[in-house]
């Protein structure tokens, strides 16, 4: 049991490190800056959620269950709702 907890903790740490590295690269690539530390933390959380969505989708793509591949783009720090609002779409 202790070994399982240790392995889980290591995986979470590695995943968080990878997310952080991708976050830094994302901000540099797309010239992203935020008005406050709170906004940056919020956007990073959204970015992490979007990374998980992308990973889950691409795992399905690899199995032939999806027809397209997803990746990080300039909108990866936005929620789906925020993206729709930006485009002027309703619901």
N, C-alpha and C positions, 0 to 999 in steps of 0.2 A: 504494500500500500504506500509506504514512504517513497519507494522508487517511482511509482506512478505519479505521485504528487510532484516529485522532483522533476521528472520528465515533462509533466504538464507545465510547470513553472518555467523551465528552460524554453519550451516551445512558445509560450506567451512572450517571454523576453525576446527571443529571436524574431518573432512576428512583429512585436512592437518596434524593434530596431529596424527591421526592414520597412515597416510603415513610415517610420521617421525619416529614413533615407529617401524613400520615394516622395515623401512630403517635401523635403528640402529640394529635391530635383524638380518636382512639380512647380514649386514656387519660383525657382530660378528660370525654368523653361518658359513659364507663362507670365513672368514679371509680376507675380502676385505679392501684394502687401496688404496689411490689414490695419484698421484704425486703432485697435487695442489688442492687448494680450488675450482678453476674453473672447473677442471676435476670432482671433487666430485659433484659440483652443476649440471653439465651436466649429469652425471650418475644418480643423484637423479631424475632429470626431466624424463629421459628415464625410470627409475624404476617406477615413478608415471604413466607414459603412459602405461607401461606394466601391472601395477596393474589394471588400468581401463579396459584394454583388457581382462584380466583374469576375472574380475568381470562380464563384459558383457557376456563373453563366458559361465561362470558358471551359470548365470541367465538363459541362454538358455538351459543349461544342466538340470537345475532344472525343466524346463518346458517340458523336453523330446525332445527338438529340437537339441540337440547335444548328441553324444554317449560317450564322455569322459570328465573328469573333469580336469581343469588346476590348477596349483599352482605355487608358487614362487620357483625358483631353483637358482643355482649358476650363471645362465645366465640372470637373471632378470634386470641387469643393462646394457644390450646390446640391440642395435637395431637389427631388423631382418637382415638387411644388414650386420652389424658387425658380427653377428653370422654366417651367410653364409660365409663371408670372413675367419673367424676363422677356419671353416671346410674345406676351400679350394674349396668351390662351387662357380660357376658362375651363376649370375642371379637366 
